[in-house]
């Protein structure tokens, strides 16, 4: 396990604020770390990168598909996107170098998930 995977596990998964998480390297355009069993397909990684750089207004209006599920946009700005569907939600946060994506399930508190991801 590399340091990024350990960070995801220690800061997010063990606190039970999110179900799964992954870190996407923006320059390399690929996932560089993820929690156990959380596979982010390459096309989904590219879609998340493009959501910030080319399609943020479109994501605000029309939501986003991630891993073959539709998520409605609840909040979006230049650094974070918060999306929901009936099964849970998706939090996406961008830094200069990385995009962090995390999922949460029904019964979890979305605001706590957002805070945990943004702090990380």
Residue pairs with C-beta under 8 A, 6 or more apart in sequence:
1 9
2 33
4 23
4 32
4 33
5 33
5 34
5 35
7 33
7 120
8 21
8 22
8 23
8 33
8 34
8 35
8 120
9 35
9 36
11 116
11 119
11 120
12 18
12 21
12 35
12 102
12 116
12 117
12 120
13 20
13 21
13 35
15 116
16 108
17 104
17 108
17 109
17 112
17 113
17 115
17 116
17 117
18 91
18 102
18 103
18 104
18 108
18 113
18 116
18 117
19 88
19 102
19 103
19 104
19 105
19 108
20 34
20 35
20 37
20 38
20 102
20 103
21 34
21 35
21 38
21 100
21 101
21 102
21 103
21 117
22 31
22 33
22 34
22 35
22 38
22 40
22 100
22 101
22 102
23 31
23 32
23 33
23 34
23 98
23 99
23 100
24 30
24 31
24 32
24 40
24 45
24 48
24 49
24 98
24 99
24 100
24 101
25 31
25 32
25 97
25 98
26 49
26 94
26 96
26 97
26 98
26 99
27 97
29 45
29 46
29 49
30 42
30 45
31 40
31 42
31 45
32 98
34 40
38 103
40 67
40 101
41 67
44 66
44 67
45 99
47 64
47 65
47 66
48 66
48 92
48 99
48 101
49 99
51 59
51 64
51 81
51 92
52 78
52 81
52 92
52 94
52 99
56 76
56 78
56 81
59 73
59 76
59 81
60 73
60 76
61 73
62 73
63 70
63 71
63 72
63 73
63 83
64 70
64 71
64 73
64 81
64 83
64 90
65 71
66 83
66 90
66 101
69 85
69 87
70 85
71 83
71 84
71 85
71 89
71 90
72 83
72 84
72 85
73 81
73 82
73 83
74 82
74 83
74 84
74 89
74 110
75 81
75 82
76 82
78 94
79 93
79 94
79 95
80 91
80 92
80 93
80 94
80 114
80 118
81 90
81 91
81 92
82 89
82 90
82 91
82 92
82 110
82 114
83 89
83 90
83 91
83 92
84 90
84 110
86 106
87 105
87 106
88 103
88 104
88 105
88 106
88 108
89 103
89 104
89 110
89 113
90 101
90 102
90 103
91 100
91 101
91 102
91 103
91 104
91 110
91 113
91 114
91 117
92 99
92 100
92 101
92 102
93 99
93 100
93 117
93 118
93 120
94 100
100 117
100 120
102 113
102 116
102 117
104 110
104 113
